[in-house]
Amino acid sequence: DVKVTQSSRYLVKRTGEKVFLECVQDMDHENMFWYRQDPGLGLRLIYFSYDVKMKEKGDIPEGYSVSREKKERFSLILESASTNQTSMYLCASREPGQGTETQYFGPGTRLLVL
Amino acid sequence: GENVEQHPSTLSVQEGDSAVIKCTYSDSASNYFPWYKQELGKRPQLIIDIRSNVGEKKDQRIAVTLNKTAKHFSLHITETQPEDSAVYFCAASLGGNTGKLIFGQGTTLQVKP
């Protein structure tokens, strides 16, 4: 059974702080994703990574960066947190290949920026 | 850019009735269409998916239909139960086999006992 974990369920930060959100998967998946979830907007892709040290911007990368130094870990970084980054952040992983497009999600981190 | 439109945004049904959620996608190269269920406070979980070479797929009380010509796909839940209450998201793969998914806006389904 695939397990995707995120470092925090709830996080409260101040405007201007640097914020790190960590995601770990235990299935040796090559692909990992960061989404933010906002009511009425669904899940929007921030960044994704095809493999270690590889990253690509998603639909809303502004204000975010990522790091993938090891295959199992994908970090989302808010360089200088702002109130409009208050949201639910979801990490997902996937193994590429025919018939394996399913993305498996972590439990989410609800971030409040004051 | 490519997008997925999902309707309705909220749906309320009586227990035992059927529920239908519809999605429209824009990317002609989309070939994989999953549906996720997210219960309150929990992670999204895959409940059913369909590929572009299949028109319909069923798994017990849930079914998904796909009309590639019209770029429509729908989720059908029959004999709804209170535990079906959740937010449902449709998604479409982007650009063939990129691995990326575009999600719909979500539908909050409430099943009244």
Interface residues (C-beta under 8 A of the other chain):
Chain A: V4 N31 F33 Y35 G40 L41 G42 L43 R44 L45 F48 Y50 G58 D59 L90 R94 P96 Q98 E101 T102 Q103 Y104 F105 G106 P107 G108
Chain B: G1 V4 Q6 S9 Y32 P34 Y36 K42 R43 P44 Q45 L46 D49 F89 A91 S93 N97 G99 K100 L101 I102 F103 G104 Q105 G106
